[in-house]
């Protein structure tokens, strides 16, 4: 509804109301996403939500005064995703990450171009590295909007491999601990909930 409002912005009298209603729904949903990038439904479903949020804000921010929400969750998503992944050399389009709850082990939407957008928005070199690896490895899901790479991926953005990140992370608000013995690519990965 909010996207329809943006399309009719300035031309359609109902557009402002549609935008406001859409923004209220986003604000309501944003309350359920924590600052650490975890989704209550799992990372694969988070990618689905993230795609529509980023598309909406890409259209809305140039037209209206609106703040990106939930910004800290969006900003944290690439790092959270990394901790959920299986060893890098084992990545496959349909088997990328550990799954908790009913979330599948792969994405249907993105996530490579989503990482590209986050890298652009927040100068995040790890997100840029993820975007580049997804683009090169064709790991994006079946329902992906790959055309968004053309809009959101900037090969000039700095990249940083994640080998220097800590090998374990606890997401205490979800009772989740993810660990690996290294970031070498063939590491052992363990998750506890």
Secondary structure, DSSP 8 states (H G I E B T S, - for coil): -HHHHHHTTTT-TTHHHHHHHHHHHHHHHHTTS-TTS--TT-HHHHHHHHHHHHHHHHHHTTTS----TTHHHHHHHHHHHHHHB--GGG-BTTB-B---TT--SS-SS-SHHHHHHHHHHHT-HHHHHHHHHHHHHT---TT--TTHHHHH--TTS----STTS-SEEEEGGGTEEEEES-SSSS--EEEE-
